[in-house]
Amino acid sequence: MPPLPGSDGEREMVVGVFDSRATAAYLVAPGSDDYVAVMDVLEASVTDLTPSDIVAALAAVGRPLEERVVTARLDKLREWSAVSARTDNARILRYSDIVARNWRYTATPLGRQVQRFYNNILSGLLVVREIPLTNLGRLVDSLEQMAGLAGDRPDVDRCAELVAQVFTAHDDLDGALVGAEDALAGLADRFDLDDDKAGELKGLLVDYATHVAVELRRGSARAARALNLLVGDFEKLAGAAVEASTARELIARGALTASKGGRVEDWTGLVAWCDPERGRAQRFALRLVRALPGMHANLRRLHTSSGTATSRARALSLAKACHSSDLAPALFLVALGDHSWRKLHGAGDDDELTRVPSWRAGPTVAVPELLRLTGRTGVRGRPAAARDDAVARADVERRRLQRRRLREEALLEVLTAQAGSVLTEPAARLAMTALMAAVRTGAAGPRRSAARDGLACTLFHSPGETGVIRAPTWRVWLPDRMAVFHAQGTVAAPPDVLLVDDRATRPLVVVDGAA
């Protein structure tokens, strides 16, 4: 059972306005479905209805409501000025009937407008209707006749008839244009349209709206030209429209408002609507232009997503292929390549195995010989332990320390040996390396100097003297040169012999007794 207004099951709604806007409160109030259903019955009835009549009408359309609920809804609708109530005199037979609520309800004019607005506009989806271009032609023809552009100006009665045609056509045309603009803006602002919606937007722009925009501009220009000729006659035309109305007495007394065309403001608004620069036609054309980037973005997205140019499209194609029974095995082989563990894959002969069979009951495979020889072993389900190469690393470290020690001993031997003495083989080779580095460098006065592996060698030009490096099995003679070995970073003192400039000559190395 629906809760009553103001009861614990339905929160009381507070309306903060006290004018005609309060009438629309039942559309958003709690239990609005009940209010709308009651208003539907009242708006469709030609006579006043009692609550029992409304209950019967609701039950006939498949929406049963209790009479006390309907009565409570009617009281709230009266409070919001959507419904009026009158005493049913035909039901007054005794005094108690006067005291009782023998009321009949009907929808107020404002309530009927709100209900029609809800049924025609708010309920259901907005349907974009065809733009009635014939009304544009009727609007333009009527204005041109009144302005005398199509011949002589018509008389007063004919003017009244033309005014009615002008504003009737304008109402239909403007309503259709507003709906088309809203639909166009709604589609153009979305960048995730599917194929159908993108095609609708494209067709709306290219095929239909462009044609409508051209016709609107052309018709608006003709209407604006005619209205410019009628600017001084707006008051006269409005008066003619009122004079031709059957309710002219009520309009003159202020009881009724004249229909469109009976006020100068209506003509002023029509001039603004037909303005070639800021009128409805120009705004509609601007909406078309602004919708083009959205259409292009949607078409580009659909084009790229439907092909294989994006990562998303490739991922979708891979997912589809993995789901296929034909392509999935091929993908499995290509993805795994020649991994050794793939060779252990097999299928059991027993079809009645459980999902996770034991090792004993599972399928057997023939392990290739190469895999048995090179493959690692370990606990089932865990990776094999890393090999212990500590011995190898220790041996490498020992050899590195030994080489360092031998080099330091050779370096010390070269630095402390007397000139021309026999060096050990490692020391002689270290001295030879430093000597060759000095030979290859450029001369700096009577000397050449270079360093290798911590040992520096300075080669002095000394005519008549012959330097020598002696090893156990080989000799290196240095005619007119003296080699002085010293620590790297120090400066060698020249020998006590005659030194000359070494820039023009190169040293001569003679190997005697080399093995």
Rosetta blueprint (number, residue, H / E / L):
1 M L
2 P L
3 P L
4 L L
5 P L
6 G L
7 S L
8 D L
9 G L
10 E L
11 R L
12 E L
13 M L
14 V L
15 V L
16 G L
17 V L
18 F L
19 D L
20 S H
21 R H
22 A H
23 T H
24 A H
25 A H
26 Y H
27 L H
28 V L
29 A L
30 P L
31 G L
32 S H
33 D H
34 D H
35 Y H
36 V H
37 A H
38 V H
39 M H
40 D H
41 V H
42 L H
43 E H
44 A H
45 S L
46 V L
47 T L
48 D L
49 L E
50 T L
51 P H
52 S H
53 D H
54 I H
55 V H
56 A H
57 A H
58 L H
59 A H
60 A H
61 V L
62 G L
63 R L
64 P L
65 L L
66 E L
67 E H
68 R H
69 V H
70 V H
71 T H
72 A H
73 R H
74 L H
75 D H
76 K H
77 L H
78 R H
79 E H
80 W L
81 S L
82 A L
83 V E
84 S E
85 A E
86 R E
87 T E
88 D L
89 N H
90 A H
91 R H
92 I L
93 L L
94 R L
95 Y H
96 S H
97 D H
98 I H
99 V H
100 A L
101 R L
102 N L
103 W E
104 R E
105 Y E
106 T E
107 A E
108 T L
109 P H
110 L H
111 G H
112 R H
113 Q H
114 V H
115 Q H
116 R H
117 F H
118 Y H
119 N H
120 N H
121 I H
122 L H
123 S L
124 G L
125 L L
126 L L
127 V L
128 V L
129 R L
130 E L
131 I L
132 P L
133 L H
134 T H
135 N H
136 L H
137 G H
138 R H
139 L H
140 V H
141 D H
142 S H
143 L H
144 E H
145 Q H
146 M H
147 A H
148 G L
149 L L
150 A L
151 G L
152 D L
153 R L
154 P L
155 D L
156 V H
157 D H
158 R H
159 C H
160 A H
161 E H
162 L H
163 V H
164 A H
165 Q H
166 V H
167 F H
168 T H
169 A H
170 H H
171 D H
172 D H
173 L H
174 D H
175 G H
176 A H
177 L H
178 V H
179 G H
180 A H
181 E H
182 D H
183 A H
184 L H
185 A H
186 G H
187 L H
188 A H
189 D L
190 R L
191 F L
192 D L
193 L L
194 D L
195 D H
196 D H
197 K H
198 A H
199 G H
200 E H
201 L H
202 K H
203 G H
204 L H
205 L H
206 V H
207 D H
208 Y H
209 A H
210 T H
211 H H
212 V H
213 A H
214 V H
215 E H
216 L H
217 R H
218 R H
219 G H
220 S H
221 A H
222 R H
223 A H
224 A H
225 R H
226 A H
227 L H
228 N H
229 L H
230 L H
231 V H
232 G H
233 D H
234 F H
235 E H
236 K H
237 L H
238 A H
239 G H
240 A H
241 A H
242 V H
243 E H
244 A L
245 S L
246 T L
247 A L
248 R H
249 E H
250 L H
251 I H
252 A H
253 R H
254 G L
255 A L
256 L L
257 T L
258 A L
259 S L
260 K L
261 G L
262 G L
263 R L
264 V H
265 E H
266 D H
267 W H
268 T H
269 G H
270 L H
271 V H
272 A H
273 W H
274 C L
275 D L
276 P L
277 E L
278 R L
279 G L
280 R H
281 A H
282 Q H
283 R H
284 F H
285 A H
286 L H
287 R H
288 L H
289 V H
290 R H
291 A H
292 L H
293 P H
294 G H
295 M H
296 H H
297 A H
298 N H
299 L H
300 R H
301 R H
302 L H
303 H H
304 T H
305 S H
306 S H
307 G L
308 T L
309 A L
310 T L
311 S H
312 R H
313 A H
314 R H
315 A H
316 L H
317 S H
318 L H
319 A H
320 K H
321 A H
322 C H
323 H H
324 S L
325 S L
326 D L
327 L H
328 A H
329 P H
330 A H
331 L H
332 F H
333 L H
334 V H
335 A H
336 L H
337 G L
338 D L
339 H L
340 S H
341 W H
342 R H
343 K H
344 L H
345 H L
346 G L
347 A L
348 G L
349 D L
350 D L
351 D L
352 E L
353 L L
354 T L
355 R L
356 V L
357 P L
358 S L
359 W L
360 R L
361 A L
362 G L
363 P L
364 T L
365 V L
366 A L
367 V L
368 P L
369 E H
370 L H
371 L H
372 R H
373 L H
374 T H
375 G L
376 R L
377 T L
378 G L
379 V L
380 R L
381 G L
382 R L
383 P L
384 A L
385 A L
386 A L
387 R L
388 D L
389 D L
390 A H
391 V H
392 A H
393 R H
394 A H
395 D H
396 V H
397 E H
398 R H
399 R H
400 R H
401 L H
402 Q H
403 R H
404 R H
405 R H
406 L H
407 R H
408 E H
409 E H
410 A H
411 L H
412 L H
413 E H
414 V H
415 L H
416 T H
417 A L
418 Q L
419 A L
420 G L
421 S L
422 V E
423 L L
424 T L
425 E H
426 P H
427 A H
428 A H
429 R H
430 L H
431 A H
432 M H
433 T H
434 A H
435 L H
436 M H
437 A H
438 A H
439 V H
440 R H
441 T L
442 G L
443 A L
444 A L
445 G L
446 P L
447 R E
448 R E
449 S E
450 A E
451 A E
452 R E
453 D L
454 G L
455 L E
456 A E
457 C E
458 T E
459 L E
460 F E
461 H E
462 S E
463 P E
464 G E
465 E E
466 T E
467 G E
468 V E
469 I E
470 R E
471 A L
472 P L
473 T L
474 W L
475 R E
476 V E
477 W E
478 L E
479 P E
480 D E
481 R E
482 M E
483 A E
484 V E
485 F E
486 H E
487 A E
488 Q L
489 G L
490 T L
491 V L
492 A L
493 A L
494 P L
495 P L
496 D L
497 V L
498 L L
499 L L
500 V L
501 D L
502 D L
503 R L
504 A L
505 T L
506 R L
507 P L
508 L L
509 V L
510 V E
511 V E
512 D E
513 G L
514 A L
515 A L
